[in-house]
């Protein structure tokens, strides 16, 4: 059985929005403002290890387009192994508007997302990573389909911006599985959804 793993970078105050500044958010670009080259090397090693261990990607349309267009560039910054793995992994894109995905090895999930993701978990044995895709992540959490949350916390507070749990109306109990310092500036937390 598959395991849905939401994996994200976040500020100390929980903002996940626009880490690279490409969206034009007033507080965007915090990823590079807060991290040293040593931090980024540790982050890249963890990202590569995570991708190599995954069996599939589950993304929203905008995140899939973002990753698809930047994976070759990220290969130089993260690792070539990471870029190759991202391109080779089976990708499942939740979208009601995407008709012709350009990214190799992509299946579009268009109807009942919760039902299709539940079926996907039955078909895939291993980790199904969710990168970005915050609207999708919120749906997965609300529908109790997410199994694990991985957060790399960057040492910066930006005050406002989109947070993963912004619109949650229920309590979301989590169980801390692991926490460790990746580098002098980055902390990595792993939680299971209770």
C-alpha positions, 0 to 999 in steps of 0.5 A: 500500500502506498503512503502519501507524504507531503513534503515542504519547506517552511519558514519558522512562522509556517509560511510555505508560499513562494520560497523562490520569489517567482510568484511575486509574493511580497515576502517571497524568496525567503528560501535563499535569503535564509539559507547559507551555501552549507544549508543548501547543500544539506537540503539538496542531499536530503531532497535527493535521498527523498526522491530516490526513495519515492515511487511516485509524485502526486501534484496539483497542476500549477506545481507540476508545471512549475517543477516540469519547467525547472527540473533541468535547472534544479539538477544543477542546484540540487543534483543530477540524480534528483533531476533524473529521478523527478523526470523518471518517476510516475507523476499523477496530476490532480487537475480539472483543466489539464488535458495534455500534460507535457511532462513525461510519464504523467497521468492526469486525475480529473474526476473525484480526486479523493477517490482516485488518490485512495485508489492510487494508494492501493496500486502503488507500494511505497512513498507518493511524494506531494511537493508544493501543491498546497491546495491539494495537500489541504484536500488530502489532509482534510480527506484523511488521505495524507500519511506523513508530513515532512517539513524543512524549517528555514530560519526566517520569519516573514510574518504573513503568507500562505501556510499549509494549515491556514484554512483548516477548520478542524484540529489536525493531530500529528505525531512527531516521528523524527526531528533533526538538524540538517545543517547550522540553519535548517531543521527537518521534522517528520510527522505522521497524521494521527 
